[in-house]
């Protein structure tokens, strides 16, 4: 029986975030894109995913998707067989994060998600070289528009309510791959090094010339990294 790989996008992202990986990883698993907007509670979002996809699961989460992955592990550790964490944060939100996210929600309600995504978020998320790529910028903007204001509100409220996952890292028993971009300023390398040191049976891979959206910025390299790791685990 083919394994199920549940891909969980980050904030203001949809299935386009994993376009390359869906194609390349279909040779090793049945790939599904989980909803991150189904509730304004992290616990409920995770429960909805577990209820929708039966049996054993491999989980791949980027940014907010990784935060959801930690909650999945808290709720059903016995069902998670492989874990892929990309550009994510295991800690509870800082005060600065709370202020920034609440500001963005206010801007979204006032002017929609297009304004701050175009003028602030895209440049923050992408490596400077990749941020000059008009086609890539268009992909990121379209994802944000697809999520919309209501979806963005649910994502922000859920992740601002997340617990600190520090104590959970040592309890992760499944093979774990951690991937981040060298120039990710949203979830810096230090966070990923700490995760790799704390999670048993984990591997850390750092992608060069890459910011926060590694699956889009370096799609072939990320897909190949996952395939190579998967075939060894």
Order of alpha helices (4+ residues) and beta strands (2+ residues): beta-alpha-beta-alpha-beta-alpha-beta-alpha-alpha-alpha-alpha-alpha-beta-alpha-beta-alpha-alpha
